[in-house]
């Protein structure tokens, strides 16, 4: 009985030695790092992140909720094909969230939930404060009308009219190098004015 013990130990040590020498059967993940540096975040986003810490210390619930929501939305957008790279895009996100919360206010008022109305109104105020203090120039209705009038003349000279002119106008206005490219303007408002003026 004493003889089999060394044999078992030898086979165990042989197996463990073989296991150590054999490559692991687990999948090894590789990480590829690009040599390009990531573009810097928009200055407004850096301000929002700084204000998040201040809001946490001050226990400012409405501001904290807004900042977390906006920062989360920018993080989610960074994982898509159209990340938020500029202050203009960030202001558009702020305005979109404010519009969504205004719709919520209407629903809460209809349901008689004044507590939620107050909460939403406080958050809307914070969103609008950041949008207005962003330094991004907002295009007014008069400027939009002037741009549309000029575009209408261009399209008429090219013989483009009617519904086709509407589509071409929207395409040219927001294209790279277009008169409204990268500006803080609501596309819905531009579309409404374009329909009014071109059709």
Order of alpha helices (4+ residues) and beta strands (2+ residues): alpha-alpha-alpha-alpha-alpha-alpha-alpha-alpha
